[in-house]
Amino acid sequence: MVACGSQTLEYSYHRQILPSKESIHTKLRHWEDERGQVPMSVMVLVLDSTSAVEASRNLPMTMDFLLSQLNFIQFSKFHSLGEPTMSNVIPLLTGTHTKTLFKERKWLDQWDNVDFIWREFQISNYVTAYIEDIPFLGTFNYGLQVGFLSPPTDIYPRPLFTAWELNKKEKQKCIGDSSLWKFIFDYQLDILRTFDGIAPTFTMPWLAWPFHEYFGTLSSLDVNTLSFFQDLAASPSILENTLLIVMADHGFYNHDYANTHEGLLERRLPLFLMRVPKILSERIPNIFKIVSSNAEQVTSHYDVYQTLLHVSQMSTITNVDEEGDKWTRPDTFLHGHSLIKQIPEGRTCRETGIPDTWCACNLPPPPPSQTVIPENILLDVHPFHLFRLRDLIG
């Protein structure tokens, strides 16, 4: 309810999946005509400004469930390519360096003509969705950017969240009787359930509030995130036919802790987890071993792009054995290696496309005054998480 002068206005917000939308209906007809197994779906959940250690620290229930119950694989040497988000989102979604892209465009240009990864999935008749929580923090609208003139994906609920942002009470972060995060997770589940077994989906929910702005507030997502993955676990037809990725762009950098040695390390090592579904292990029997090995190599957002590009083209590749298929990175890209193909051991930051200044290996040792994490950071940290941080520091 919103008070307006002497009147009271009530706003209701409804998430809708519209299979009758022409772009979606065309894809449904395509898969109906195919009458074969629907290809593997993909979900990439992005938690903005979240290091691997921050996730362990503030999402303990979720991380425990993902790693111990759902057998997610954590990539311990996954690197950020810089700060802020744009330094990572362009390699993640286009496979190219941010500077390369901006040689051909200006900051205030619309984004419709950029070849983002979801276009590759659209070409392969996937139903696509890109969901962001807070309009003013939108990756392609932040800092006076104009965003997209047309919806970039089949499902793009920015108008819904913009209306909510304009009409909500100050500091309100609920939509109806749901928290903002539960609303988005339920929306994501609705998409997966609607097209389960009917058409493959590529979905990217990107969450940023409030942990993009306020250090330590990621913990507010733990219950809802855990519940979301528990719901997925209870839906084996979705779980075992979807490649699940949980990741971040970079660590948190708007806090004094970010400038300590441990904080600088966290900024370079964002969260990255991947789950191998049954549909992929049936196609590539050694895939779990391959991905587990790759998780110990230096990786970056360039690799995630190549992985997604690989998956988007997988339904057209027939030459497959127990070690994988014969897909290779297109010559138009300088960096990146599909994470579902074996990465050579001993890969360096430079070979991965990580700038020297962002390679965790190059971080100078801390001065004596910074060898201890500030006490106020440690108050609610389980010793297990500190042990993991020390492990990463080496």
C-alpha positions as CSV (number, residue, x, y, z in Angstrom):
1,M,0.0,0.0,0.0
2,V,1.3,3.5,-0.9
3,A,-0.1,6.6,0.6
4,C,-0.6,9.5,-1.9
5,G,-2.0,12.7,-0.2
6,S,-5.4,11.7,1.1
7,Q,-5.6,8.6,-1.1
8,T,-4.1,5.2,-0.7
9,L,-2.9,3.4,-3.8
10,E,-2.3,-0.3,-4.0
11,Y,0.2,-1.8,-6.5
12,S,0.3,-5.5,-7.4
13,Y,3.2,-7.0,-9.3
14,H,2.8,-10.3,-11.1
15,R,5.5,-12.3,-12.8
16,Q,4.4,-13.9,-16.0
17,I,5.8,-16.4,-18.4
18,L,4.2,-16.0,-21.8
19,P,4.8,-19.0,-24.1
20,S,2.4,-17.3,-26.6
21,K,5.0,-14.6,-27.2
22,E,6.0,-15.0,-30.8
23,S,9.7,-15.4,-30.2
24,I,9.1,-18.1,-27.6
25,H,6.2,-19.7,-29.6
26,T,8.5,-20.1,-32.6
27,K,11.1,-22.0,-30.5
28,L,8.4,-24.2,-29.0
29,R,7.2,-25.2,-32.4
30,H,10.8,-25.9,-33.4
31,W,11.3,-28.4,-30.6
32,E,7.9,-29.9,-31.1
33,D,8.9,-30.6,-34.7
34,E,12.2,-32.1,-33.6
35,R,10.6,-34.8,-31.5
36,G,14.0,-35.7,-30.0
37,Q,15.7,-35.1,-26.6
38,V,15.7,-31.4,-25.7
39,P,19.3,-30.1,-25.3
40,M,20.8,-29.2,-22.0
41,S,19.6,-26.0,-20.4
42,V,21.9,-23.5,-18.7
43,M,21.4,-21.3,-15.7
44,V,24.1,-18.7,-14.6
45,L,23.3,-17.2,-11.3
46,V,25.5,-14.1,-10.7
47,L,26.0,-12.6,-7.2
48,D,27.6,-9.2,-7.8
49,S,30.7,-8.2,-5.9
50,T,31.1,-11.6,-4.1
51,S,34.4,-13.3,-3.5
52,A,34.7,-17.0,-3.0
53,V,35.6,-16.4,0.7
54,E,32.7,-13.9,1.1
55,A,30.3,-16.5,-0.1
56,S,31.6,-19.0,2.4
57,R,31.5,-16.4,5.1
58,N,28.0,-15.1,4.4
59,L,26.2,-17.9,2.6
60,P,27.2,-20.8,4.8
61,M,24.0,-22.8,4.5
62,T,23.8,-22.3,0.7
63,M,27.5,-23.1,0.1
64,D,27.3,-26.3,2.3
65,F,24.2,-27.5,0.4
66,L,25.7,-26.8,-3.0
67,L,29.0,-28.5,-2.3
68,S,28.0,-31.4,-0.1
69,Q,24.5,-32.2,-1.3
70,L,24.4,-31.1,-5.0
71,N,28.1,-31.9,-5.7
72,F,28.9,-28.5,-7.2
73,I,32.6,-28.1,-8.1
74,Q,34.3,-24.9,-6.8
75,F,37.0,-23.3,-9.0
76,S,39.5,-22.1,-6.4
77,K,41.7,-20.1,-8.9
78,F,38.9,-18.3,-10.8
79,H,40.0,-14.7,-11.3
80,S,38.5,-11.3,-11.8
81,L,39.8,-9.4,-14.7
82,G,39.5,-6.0,-13.0
83,E,37.0,-3.6,-11.4
84,P,34.2,-2.5,-11.7
85,T,31.7,-4.9,-13.2
86,M,32.1,-3.8,-16.8
87,S,35.7,-5.2,-16.8
88,N,34.3,-8.7,-16.3
89,V,30.8,-8.6,-17.8
90,I,32.1,-7.8,-21.3
91,P,34.5,-10.8,-21.4
92,L,31.8,-12.9,-19.7
93,L,29.0,-12.1,-22.2
94,T,31.0,-11.4,-25.4
95,G,34.3,-13.2,-25.0
96,T,36.3,-10.0,-25.8
97,H,38.2,-7.4,-23.8
98,T,36.3,-4.3,-22.6
99,K,38.7,-1.9,-24.3
100,T,38.2,-3.7,-27.6
101,L,34.5,-3.4,-27.4
102,F,34.6,0.3,-26.5
103,K,36.9,1.1,-29.5
104,E,33.7,0.7,-31.5
105,R,31.1,2.2,-29.1
106,K,30.6,5.0,-26.6
107,W,29.5,4.7,-23.0
108,L,26.1,6.2,-23.7
109,D,25.4,4.1,-26.8
110,Q,22.5,1.6,-26.6
111,W,23.5,-2.0,-26.3
112,D,21.2,-3.7,-28.8
113,N,23.8,-4.2,-31.5
114,V,26.3,-6.0,-29.3
115,D,26.6,-9.8,-29.8
116,F,26.0,-11.1,-26.3
117,I,26.1,-14.8,-25.5
118,W,22.3,-15.1,-25.3
119,R,22.2,-14.4,-29.0
120,E,24.1,-17.7,-29.6
121,F,21.5,-19.5,-27.6
122,Q,18.7,-17.8,-29.4
123,I,20.2,-19.0,-32.7
124,S,20.0,-22.5,-31.3
125,N,16.3,-22.0,-30.4
126,Y,16.8,-21.7,-26.6
127,V,14.3,-19.7,-24.6
128,T,16.4,-16.9,-23.0
129,A,16.0,-14.8,-19.9
130,Y,18.1,-12.0,-18.3
131,I,16.9,-10.9,-14.9
132,E,18.3,-8.1,-12.8
133,D,17.0,-7.1,-9.4
134,I,17.5,-3.3,-9.0
135,P,17.0,-1.1,-12.1
136,F,19.4,1.7,-11.0
137,L,22.1,-0.9,-10.5
138,G,21.5,-2.6,-13.9
139,T,24.7,-3.5,-15.6
140,F,23.7,-1.8,-18.8
141,N,21.9,1.1,-17.2
142,Y,24.2,2.1,-14.4
143,G,26.0,5.5,-14.8
144,L,23.5,7.1,-17.2
145,Q,23.7,4.3,-19.7
146,V,20.6,3.9,-21.9
147,G,20.5,0.1,-21.8
148,F,18.5,-1.8,-24.4
149,L,15.9,-0.2,-26.7
150,S,14.3,-3.6,-27.3
151,P,14.3,-6.6,-24.9
152,P,17.6,-8.4,-25.3
153,T,16.2,-11.8,-24.3
154,D,12.8,-13.6,-24.7
155,I,12.1,-12.9,-21.0
156,Y,13.4,-9.5,-19.7
157,P,11.4,-8.2,-16.6
158,R,13.2,-4.9,-16.3
159,P,9.9,-3.0,-16.9
160,L,8.3,-4.9,-13.9
161,F,11.2,-4.0,-11.5
162,T,11.3,-0.4,-12.8
163,A,7.6,0.0,-12.0
164,W,8.2,-1.5,-8.5
165,E,11.2,0.7,-7.9
166,L,9.2,3.9,-8.8
167,N,6.2,3.0,-6.6
168,K,7.7,1.2,-3.6
169,K,8.1,2.8,-0.2
170,E,11.5,4.2,0.7
171,K,14.0,1.4,1.5
172,Q,11.3,-1.2,0.9
173,K,12.8,-4.4,-0.5
174,C,9.6,-6.6,-0.6
175,I,7.3,-7.3,-3.5
176,G,3.9,-8.1,-2.1
177,D,4.4,-10.6,0.6
178,S,7.8,-11.8,-0.8
179,S,11.3,-10.6,-0.3
180,L,12.9,-9.2,-3.5
181,W,15.2,-12.2,-3.7
182,K,12.4,-14.8,-3.2
183,F,10.4,-13.1,-5.9
184,I,13.3,-13.4,-8.3
185,F,14.1,-17.0,-7.3
186,D,10.4,-17.9,-7.7
187,Y,10.4,-16.2,-11.1
188,Q,13.5,-18.2,-12.1
189,L,11.8,-21.5,-11.0
190,D,8.7,-20.6,-12.9
191,I,10.8,-20.3,-16.1
192,L,12.6,-23.6,-15.6
193,R,9.3,-25.4,-14.8
194,T,7.4,-23.9,-17.6
195,F,9.8,-25.1,-20.3
196,D,11.0,-28.3,-18.6
197,G,11.2,-31.1,-21.2
198,I,9.6,-28.8,-23.8
199,A,12.4,-26.4,-24.8
200,P,16.0,-25.7,-23.6
201,T,16.5,-22.5,-21.7
202,F,19.4,-20.1,-21.1
203,T,18.7,-18.0,-18.0
204,M,20.9,-15.4,-16.2
205,P,19.5,-14.0,-12.9
206,W,21.9,-11.3,-11.8
207,L,21.5,-10.1,-8.1
208,A,23.2,-7.1,-6.7
209,W,21.1,-5.7,-3.8
210,P,22.1,-4.9,-1.0
211,F,25.6,-6.5,-1.1
212,H,26.8,-4.5,-4.0
213,E,26.5,-1.4,-1.8
214,Y,27.0,-2.6,1.7
215,F,29.7,-4.9,2.9
216,G,28.6,-8.0,4.8
217,T,25.0,-7.9,3.7
218,L,25.2,-10.9,1.4
219,S,24.0,-13.0,4.4
220,S,20.5,-11.6,3.9
221,L,20.3,-13.9,0.8
222,D,21.3,-17.2,2.5
223,V,17.8,-18.5,3.4
224,N,16.2,-17.7,0.1
225,T,19.1,-18.9,-2.0
226,L,19.2,-22.2,0.0
227,S,15.5,-22.6,-0.5
228,F,15.8,-22.0,-4.2
229,F,18.4,-24.7,-4.7
230,Q,16.4,-27.1,-2.4
231,D,13.5,-26.6,-4.8
232,L,15.8,-27.4,-7.7
233,A,17.0,-30.5,-6.0
234,A,13.4,-31.6,-5.6
235,S,12.9,-31.3,-9.4
236,P,15.3,-33.9,-10.9
237,S,14.1,-33.4,-14.4
238,I,15.3,-29.8,-14.2
239,L,18.3,-30.5,-12.1
240,E,19.7,-33.2,-14.3
241,N,19.1,-31.4,-17.5
242,T,20.5,-28.0,-16.6
243,L,24.1,-26.9,-16.4
244,L,24.2,-24.8,-13.2
245,I,26.8,-22.0,-12.6
246,V,26.9,-19.8,-9.5
247,M,29.5,-17.0,-9.9
248,A,30.4,-13.4,-9.4
249,D,32.1,-10.6,-11.3
250,H,34.6,-9.6,-8.7
251,G,35.0,-9.3,-4.9
252,F,33.7,-6.4,-2.8
253,Y,35.9,-3.2,-2.9
254,N,33.9,-0.4,-1.2
255,H,35.2,-1.0,2.3
256,D,38.3,-0.6,4.4
257,Y,38.7,-4.4,4.6
258,A,39.0,-4.4,0.8
259,N,42.4,-2.7,1.1
260,T,43.9,-5.1,3.5
261,H,46.0,-7.9,2.0
262,E,43.2,-10.5,2.5
263,G,40.7,-8.0,1.0
264,L,42.9,-7.4,-2.0
265,L,43.1,-11.2,-2.5
266,E,39.3,-11.6,-2.2
267,R,38.8,-8.9,-4.8
268,R,40.8,-11.0,-7.3
269,L,39.2,-14.3,-6.6
270,P,35.4,-14.1,-7.1
271,L,33.0,-17.0,-6.5
272,F,32.7,-19.6,-9.2
273,L,30.9,-23.0,-8.9
274,M,29.6,-25.4,-11.5
275,R,27.4,-28.4,-11.4
276,V,27.6,-31.3,-14.0
277,P,24.1,-32.6,-14.8
278,K,23.3,-36.2,-15.7
279,I,22.6,-35.2,-19.3
280,L,26.2,-34.0,-19.7
281,S,27.8,-37.0,-18.0
282,E,25.8,-39.3,-20.3
283,R,27.2,-37.5,-23.3
284,I,30.8,-37.2,-21.9
285,P,31.5,-40.1,-19.4
286,N,34.7,-38.4,-18.0
287,I,33.2,-35.0,-17.7
288,F,33.2,-34.8,-13.8
289,K,36.9,-35.7,-13.9
290,I,37.6,-33.1,-16.6
291,V,35.7,-30.3,-14.8
292,S,37.3,-31.2,-11.4
293,S,40.8,-31.0,-13.0
294,N,39.9,-27.7,-14.6
295,A,38.7,-26.3,-11.3
296,E,42.4,-26.5,-10.1
297,Q,43.6,-24.4,-13.0
298,V,43.8,-20.6,-13.3
299,T,40.5,-19.5,-15.0
300,S,38.6,-16.3,-15.8
301,H,35.4,-14.9,-17.3
302,Y,36.9,-15.5,-20.8
303,D,36.6,-19.3,-20.0
304,V,33.0,-19.0,-18.9
305,Y,32.1,-17.3,-22.2
306,Q,33.8,-20.1,-24.2
307,T,32.0,-22.7,-22.1
308,L,28.6,-21.1,-22.8
309,L,29.5,-20.7,-26.5
310,H,30.4,-24.4,-26.6
311,V,27.2,-25.5,-24.9
312,S,25.1,-23.3,-27.3
313,Q,26.5,-25.2,-30.2
314,M,26.5,-28.6,-28.6
315,S,23.3,-29.9,-30.2
316,T,25.0,-29.7,-33.6
317,I,28.1,-31.6,-32.6
318,T,28.0,-35.4,-33.2
319,N,31.6,-36.4,-32.9
320,V,31.8,-37.2,-29.2
321,D,33.8,-39.6,-27.1
322,E,34.4,-40.2,-23.3
323,E,36.8,-37.2,-23.2
324,G,34.4,-34.8,-24.9
325,D,33.7,-33.5,-28.4
326,K,35.9,-31.9,-31.0
327,W,34.7,-28.3,-30.4
328,T,37.4,-25.7,-30.4
329,R,37.5,-22.0,-29.6
330,P,36.8,-19.9,-32.7
331,D,39.9,-18.1,-34.1
332,T,38.2,-14.7,-33.6
333,F,38.8,-14.9,-29.8
334,L,42.2,-14.4,-28.2
335,H,41.4,-15.9,-24.8
336,G,39.2,-18.5,-23.2
337,H,38.9,-22.3,-23.0
338,S,35.7,-24.3,-22.6
339,L,35.5,-25.6,-19.0
340,I,34.0,-28.8,-20.2
341,K,37.1,-29.6,-22.2
342,Q,40.5,-30.5,-20.5
343,I,42.6,-27.4,-19.7
344,P,46.4,-28.0,-19.9
345,E,48.0,-28.1,-16.5
346,G,50.2,-25.2,-15.4
347,R,48.2,-22.5,-17.1
348,T,49.3,-19.0,-16.2
349,C,47.4,-15.8,-15.6
350,R,48.8,-14.3,-18.7
351,E,47.8,-17.3,-20.8
352,T,44.3,-16.9,-19.3
353,G,44.0,-13.2,-20.2
354,I,44.2,-12.0,-16.6
355,P,46.2,-8.7,-16.3
356,D,49.4,-8.9,-14.3
357,T,48.0,-6.5,-11.7
358,W,45.0,-8.7,-11.2
359,C,46.8,-12.1,-10.9
360,A,46.6,-13.2,-7.3
361,C,50.0,-14.8,-7.7
362,N,51.5,-11.3,-8.2
363,L,50.0,-9.8,-5.1
364,P,52.9,-8.6,-2.9
365,P,53.2,-10.1,0.6
366,P,51.3,-8.0,3.3
367,P,53.2,-5.6,5.5
368,P,53.4,-6.7,9.1
369,S,50.6,-4.4,10.1
370,Q,48.3,-6.2,7.7
371,T,49.1,-9.8,8.5
372,V,46.0,-10.1,10.7
373,I,42.4,-9.7,9.5
374,P,40.7,-6.8,11.3
375,E,38.9,-8.0,14.4
376,N,35.5,-6.5,13.4
377,I,35.6,-8.7,10.3
378,L,36.2,-11.9,12.4
379,L,33.4,-11.6,14.9
380,D,30.9,-13.8,13.0
381,V,33.3,-15.9,10.9
382,H,33.5,-19.6,11.4
383,P,37.1,-20.9,11.8
384,F,36.6,-23.1,8.7
385,H,36.2,-20.0,6.6
386,L,39.4,-18.5,7.9
387,F,41.2,-21.7,7.2
388,R,39.9,-21.6,3.6
389,L,41.1,-18.0,3.3
390,R,44.6,-18.8,4.6
391,D,44.7,-21.7,2.1
392,L,44.0,-19.3,-0.8
393,I,46.7,-17.0,0.5
394,G,49.2,-19.8,0.7
